[in-house]
Amino acid sequence: MKLIKTDKGREALRSRDPHLAPRERQIVILANGSHSRVSLQQLLARDIGPQLHRLLASGYLEECAHGVTAPHDTPLASVAAAAGVGRLPALPKTEDQAQAPRTRRSLAGTKMYIVDRLQLLRDLEASSMAACLHSSQGEVEFIQNVAQAVRLIVEKCGPSYGLRVVNTLLDTVPEGHVAVFHHLACDIETCAVPSSDHGGR
């Protein structure tokens, strides 16, 4: 049985639910439909039985027989919805985006960039998110995890820095996924983000 976060779990991550302890948030982040109880415990290298019991009982996680992996032909609008982004017009490019090398338009370049941004945060949640990126099952799940990583960056560093990261990604991700990050940039700009803006890092 594979562990996957529920709608309640996704909302808890977005809203930074105070009822979730830091270790529990780490588990919810990693519960992407790719890990069983055993593999998740091995990944975290500690006993997570009590936390898993509470998260399952409270409705933050659920178990599925085969996990959840979106097909590669999923429309971009569906990928955007799964990543938690809205449908809004595109934003103009920023100076950071203009400086991004267009030759790096690839999934590998995207992974290198976003993992580097997460490493700068130097905390447990960022490390967990990086692990999710490394264990993504397929391109669609990877793009969804990149979008979730951006939301974590916005929570930690504020919307201005988050927009700079997204606009760099707009010149880094393969062309087929650009629309997802246009939507995400607009979502960050227009939605109230419960995080103070600390500027760039």
N, C-alpha and C positions, 0 to 999 in steps of 0.2 A: 504493500500500500504506500502510495506517495502522499506527502504532505503538501498542501497548498493553502495559501491565505484566502480567507473569505472576503466578501465585500466589507464586512466589519473590520477585518484585519487590515485591508488596504486603506480604509478610512482612518483607522487608528494610526497608521504610519503617516498619513498626510497631515492629520491634525495633532500629531504628537500627543496621543492619548496619555494622560498622566497615570492611568491605571496600569500601563505597561511598564514593567521594570526594564532597565537597559538590556539585560540579558534576554528578556522576552522579546524586546524589539528586534534584537539580533536574529532570534529564531524566526520571527515572522518575516523579516526581510529575506532570509535564506529559503523559506518555504515557497518555492516557485514551481512545484509540481515535478521536480527532478529528483528529490531526495526522499528516502524512506526514513523512519525513525532511526534505524541503525546507521545509515549513511550520514544523516545529519549529526548524530552524536559523534561519529568518527571524525567528521569535518571540524566540529567544535572541540574535540578532544576532552570532553568532560561529560558527566552524567546530567542529562537534561530531562530525565523522566518526569520530575515534579512540574517543571515549567511546561512541558508538552501537555501533560494532563490538564493543567489549568487553562492553557490556550485553546485546547480542543473543547473542553467543557464550557468555556466562556464564549465560544463561537468565533474566535479569531482565526482558527485553523480548521481544516477538515481533511479527511483522508480519502483519496481516490484510488481506484484499482490500477489505473494506468497513467496517472499524472495528467497534466494538461499542457499540450504543446500546440500552438496555433499553426495551421498549414501555411506553406510558403506563398500560396496564392491568395492569402487573406488581403482584401482591399486595404489600401493605406488608411482610409477613414476608420476602418475597424481596428487597425493597429493603433491609431491615435486614440480611439476611445478606450482601448484596453490599457494604454499607457496613462490614461487619466488626463488627456488634453482636450481642449475645446476646439471648435471649428470657427476660426476667426481669420481675418485677412492677414497677410504677411507683413512683417515689420521691415523697415529699411535696415541695411547692413550697418554695423558699427565699425569703428576703427580696428578693433580686435579681429573682426571677421575679415576685413580687407588684408590684414597681415598674415592670415592663415594660408599656408602653401596649398594650392589647388592640386598639386601632384600627389597629395596624400589622401585623395578621395577614395577611401577603401575601409572595409570593416576593421582591418588590422590597425590602420591609422587612427580610426575612431576609438578603438579599444585602448591603444597606447595613450591617447590624449585624455580620455575620461578617467582611466585608472590613475594617471598622473595627478589629475585634479583631486581625486579622492584621497590619494596619499598625502596631499598637502593638508588635509583636514586632521589627520593623525588622531582619529578616535575610533571607537569600537564599531559604530554604525557604518562609518565609511569603509572600514576593513571588511565588514560583512557584505556591503554592497559590491565591493571589488570582487569578493569571492563569488557572488551571484553572476557578475559579468563573466568571470572565468569559466563558470560551469553552465553557461547558457546553452540550451539545447536548440540549436537552429538559429537562423538569421532573425526571424521575427521576434523570438523571445529575447535575443540579444538587444535588438532595438528597443523593446519594451523596458529592458533593464537599464539601458542607457538613459531613457527618459526618466525612470525612477531615480537614477543616480543624480540627474540634474535637479530633480525636486529636493533631494536630500541636500544638495549644495545650496539651493535657495534657502532651505530651512536654516542652514548653518551660517551662510555668508550674506544672505539678503538678495533681493531681486535684481539689483543692478549687476552684481557679479554673476548671478545666474544667467542673466541675459547675455553677458559677454561670453560665457561658456557656450550657450546655445548658438550664438551667432558664429562662433568658431566652428562648432559642429556642423553648421550649415555648409561650410566649405570643406568638411572632412568626410561626412557620411556619403555613401554611394547615392547617385542621383535618385534612385527609386525610393529612398527614405527621407528625402529633403522635406517633403510636405509635413511629415510627422513633427519635425523640429520647428517649422514655421508655425504650426498650431501651438506647440509648446511655448514658443517665445511670446506669442500673443496672449496665451493663458497666463503666463507669469506677469506680463505687463498690466493686464486688466483686472486680475483677481487680487483681492486683499491677501497678502502673505503674512502670516503671524510670525514674522522674524525681523529683527532690526537689521538695517543694511550697513554692513561693516566695510563695504567697498571691496576692491580687488585684493587678492593675496599674492 
